[in-house]
Amino acid sequence: MFISRLRVHGFKRLQHMEVGLSDLTVLVGPNSSGKTALLEAVRVLSRSADRALAQAVADLGGMVAVMSRGGDGLGPHFALRVPVTSSRVALYELTLRTVQSTHEVETEELWSGLAGVEHADLAFGFGLLHGVRVVDPELRGWDPRLGLERQETLLSDRPPGGSWVDELRAALASIAFYGPVDAGPDAPIRLPQQVRPARLPRPSGEYLASTLQYKRSRDRWMFDRLEGVLRTAYPGFEGLDFEPVAAGSIMLTWSERGKVYYANELSEGTLRFLLLASLLLTTELPALVLIDEPEVSLHPELLCLLSDLLQDASSRTQLLVATQSPELISWLKPEQIVVLDLDDEGWCQATPGDQLNLEDWLKDYTLGQLWTKGVIGGRS
């Protein structure tokens, strides 16, 4: 587990949101309930650790689009609780404020303490009123470059030094986000792709062919598992291959019942399932993978296999998934879901699935059926 607890304040519909995360956490709820906003909040934190906070805010439409409408007027506040070792945890907090048409970091703090103990020690901190404080002895000699340009974080400014702070920053920056991939006629996932040593496909579908080719040559066990999943999902499937089409370029091919199909001939659902399966059947994954609406274009029968892939991948990384699919959550346990609803003022509120007391209900119904019936909430 990378992040054990996440708190977000003043970010879109997340006015007062706090949620615990497990190895696999699936967010369920209606449209505009805050599922994607929660994923976006984590992405902002991730990009802030990679010195791309300003770009992350701009990509979301700027501070006007990011801040909660009708809230308390304060800038977005993010807080993470991260296990560092079996006995210690780190607490990272970041607050932004609006300055003219852009943002700046108002406060930023990193604490470290014993798990289960309220007291924690400050590693470093920044506040507009008090400047920079560097306390942790492991950070001795670090002279932060403020430059009065406070659109990026101190955490991203820390030069590598082998401390636990560097490991935290690297893990946070590694977080990957996958939404419903564009599988239209001219989408990258359908086109010839340059050969490169890629371990993961890009969210756009680029590098998918290279990722699969890399698995076949460097991680054959995972590649064979992937083809086994595809045989279960698609009766008649025989295998994947990679046909050279130009200097340094290959085209993904799909063999089925003695016929060969190119990537541009496959259905949108097949390409999206192939991308997700390739991602989840990877030996070394980022510290956290965010997946938004993985069910898009997938036949309901594939969602059982997708659930198995999510469960399997959660043994190698942490997953945070947002879905609107009752079929997908039918294969999950209550402790793996978080139900999102809107309160009377339109703010998102979260209810962990293990607090819903569903034991008697689950004797006769699946989680998906209980969601459809409105028993667990998360409905319009």
N, C-alpha and C positions, 0 to 999 in steps of 0.2 A: 504494500500500500504506500502510495506517495503522499497524497493529501488525505488526512483523516477528518478534517472539518473545514468548511468554507463559509465565510460570512461576507455578504454583499449588502451595501446600503446606498440608496440614491442612484441606482443604475437601472434605467428604463423602468420596468414594472417591479423591480426588486428593491422595494423601499426598506424593508427590514427582513432580509432573508438569511437564515442560518441553517445549514444542512450538514449532516454527517455523511461521509462517503466510505464505501467499502471497496473491495477489489473490483466488484461489478455493481454499479449503481445505474438503474434505469429510471429516467424521469418520465412520468406519464401525466397527461392532462390535456385539456382542450386547446384549440388555437388561441394564441395570444395570452397564454397562462404564465409564460415566463420560462419555458423550457429552453428555447434557443437563447434567450437573454442570459441564462445561467451559463451556458456553454460559451457565449461571447465574453462574459466576465472573466472566465478562466483564460480565454485566449488573450485578453488584454493583459492579464498578469504574465502570461507566458511571453508575449512579445516585449513586455516591459523589461524582462530579464535579458533580452537579446538586443537591447538598445534600439527598440522599434516602437516605443510607447506612442510617440507623436504620430507615426504612421498608422498605428492601430486605432487611435482615436479618430484620425482623419478618415480611415476606411469605413468607420461606422457612421460617418456623417457629421463629425465634430461634436463638441460638448453639448450643443443644443439638442442633438439627437440622443446623446448618451445619458444625460441627466433625467431623473424621474420627473415626469410632468405633475405639477401640483403637489410636489413633496415639500420638504422643509427648506429647499433652496440650496442646501449644502452640496458640495461636489461628491462624486462617487467615492466610496470607501470600500476597500477590499481587505480581507484578512484570511490568512491560511494557517492551519495547524498541520505541521509536517513531522512525522516521526524521523528522527535523525539516526538514532540507534535504538536498540531494544529498551533502553532506559531513559533516553533523552528525546525531547521534542523541540522543534523550532516554531516560533510564532512570527509571521511576517505580515506587516500591515502597511497599506499604501492609501493615501488620500489625495485626490486631485481637486483643483479649484479652477473656476473659469477666470481667465484674464483676457479682457477684450474679446477677440473672436477665437481664442485658442485656450489652452490649458497650461497649468504648471503643477508640479508636485508641491503639495502643501505640507504633508508630513509623510515620513517613511521610517519604519522601525523594524528591526530584526532582533528577536529575543530568543534565548535558549534556556531550557530548564529541564528538571527531572520530570518524567512522565508521571501524571497523577498528583503532582505537587503544584499548588497555585503560584508559588514564587518562581520568577524567572529573571535571568540576568540579561541586560541589554548588551547586544553585540555591537550594533551601531544604530544611529538614529539621525534624522534630519527634521527640522521644523523651521518654518519661515522666521519664527521669532528667535529661535535659539541656535540656528546654524547646525553644524555637523558635530556629532559626538561619536567617536570611535573608541569602544571600551574593550572589546574582546582582545586578549593578548595575541591570539593567532592572527589578528589583522594589523599588528604593530608594523609601522613603516608605511602603511597605506595613506597616501595623501590624496583624498578625493578631488577630482577636477570639477569644481562647481561651475566656474565660468559664468555664473549668474544666468545660465541657460538651464532652467529647471524643468524642461520638458521630458527629460529622461531620468531614470532612477539611479540612486547610488549603487544598488545591487548590480546593475549592468555595467557600472563604472569600475567595479573592483577587478584589478588585474589578477589573472590566475596565480594561485599560490599554494594549491594543494590542501586548503583547509575545508572544513565542513561547509563553509559559506560558498565556496566555489562549487562543491558538489550540488548544493541546493540550487544555485543559479543555473548550472548546466542542466539539471533535471527539469527545472521550471521552463527553461528555454526550449527544451526538447519536445514539449507537449505538441501533439499532432491533432489536427482537426479534419474530419472527413464529413462533408455533407453529401446530399444526393448529387452524384456526379452527372454532368452534362453528357448525355449519350446521343446527341443529335447527329445528323449526317456528317458534319464537318468537325465534330468534337475530337480532341486529341486522343481519346481512348480508342477511336476507330482508325486512326491514321498510322502509317509507318512511323517507327520511332527509332531514334538514335541508340546504338548499342552503348551502354555505359554500366559500370559496376554499381547497380542500384539495389539496395536492400529493401526499400519500401516504394510502392507506387505513390506518385503525387496525388493529392486530392482531386485534381483535374483529370486523372487517368493517364497523364504522362508517366513514362518509365514503367508502365505495367508490363510490357513485353520484356524489357530489360530485367525487371524484378523477377519475373517468372523464369527467364533464362538463367539468371544468377542462382535461383533456388535449385534448378535442375543440376547445375554444375557444382555448387558449393554446399547445398543443404538438401541432398537428394531425399532424405527421409521426409522432410516437410513437403517437398514437391510431390512425392508419392502419396502422402496423406491428402494433399490438395486434389490430385487426380481421383483418389478414392471418393472424396466428398462429391466431386463433380459426377462420378458414375452413379452415385446414389441419387443425386438431384436430377440428372438428365439421363434416363434410360436410352441406351444406344451410344452414349459418349464413349470415345475410345482413347483420346489423348490430345495433348497440346504440343505444338511445335512452333518453330520460328524460322520463317523463310526470308533469306536475304533478298532485298528488293532494290538496293542501291548501295553505294559505297558507305559502309558504316551504319546502314539502316536495316531493320528487320520488320517483318509483319507477323503478328500473332495469327496462328492458324488453329482451327478447332476441328478435330476429326470425329465424325459421328456416322455410324452405320455405313462405313465404307466411303463416305464422302468427306471432302475437305472444304471447310468454310473459313473465309478470312474475317478478321475482326470487324470490318465494315459491314459484314453480312449478318452478324449476330444481333439478336434482339436487345433492346435496352435493358430488360430485366436480367438477361444472361450476362451482359457486360458488367452491370452493377453488382451482381452476385459474385462474379469472378474477381472484381476489384476488392470487395469486402473479404472474400475467402483468402485472397493473396495477402491482404493486410494482416488478418487475424492469424493466419498460419505462418507467422514469422517468428523465428527463434528469439531474436533480439529486437524488442520493441521499445519505443520511447517510454519515459517514466509514466506518462498518462496519455491515453488516446481518447479523444472526444469524437463521438459519432452522432450525427443529427439525422433522424428519420431513415434508418437503414432499410426500412421495409419498402421504400418507394420502388414501384415497378416489379416487386417480387410476388410470385404466386404464394398464396397462404401456406402451401405445403413446404415451401422452402424455408419458412420462418422457424420451423423446428430445427432444421440443420443450422440456421443462423444462430439460434439460441445455443446450440451445442458449441459452435465456434466461439461465441462470446464467453461461454463458461470456460472453455479450454484456454483462450487467450488471457483470461483474468488470472491464470496461474503464473503468467510471465510479465504482466503489466497491470496497471489500473485502468479501468474503462468507465467512462461516464457517457451514457447513451440517452438520447431523447427520442421518444416514439409516440405515435398515435395509433399503434396497432394492438388491438386486443389479442390477436392471434400470437404475436410475439411474446407478450407478457404471460400468456397462458402456460408457457414453458419455464417460467421463472418462479423463484421462491418469494414470499412476501418481504423478507428482509433484504431483497435485492431491488425493490422498487421504492421510489419516493413519489407520492401523489401531489401534484400541484393544483391548487384552486385559487380563485380570486376572492378576496374578501369584499365586504360591502363598499369599500372605497376604491376597489379595482387594483389592489396590490396583491402580489403573488404571496401565497403562504404554502408551506411544505409540510406534509405529513408522512413520516417514514412508514413503510409498509408493515414493519413488525409492531407498530403501535395500533393496528387496526383490528386486532382480535378476530381473526378470520378462521380460526381452527375449525369451528363447526360448519361454517359456510363451505370450506374447501373439501369437506367430505362429499359434497354433491356437485360442486361447481369448480371451474378453473378460475384463475385470477382474471383472465380476459373476460369470462362471462360475468364475473362480479363487477368488473369495470363497466361493461356494457349495461348492466342492470342498475348502475348507479350506487352500488353498495359501498364502494371504496372512495367515492367522490371522483374528482378529476373530469367531470363532465360539464358541458356548456350549460 
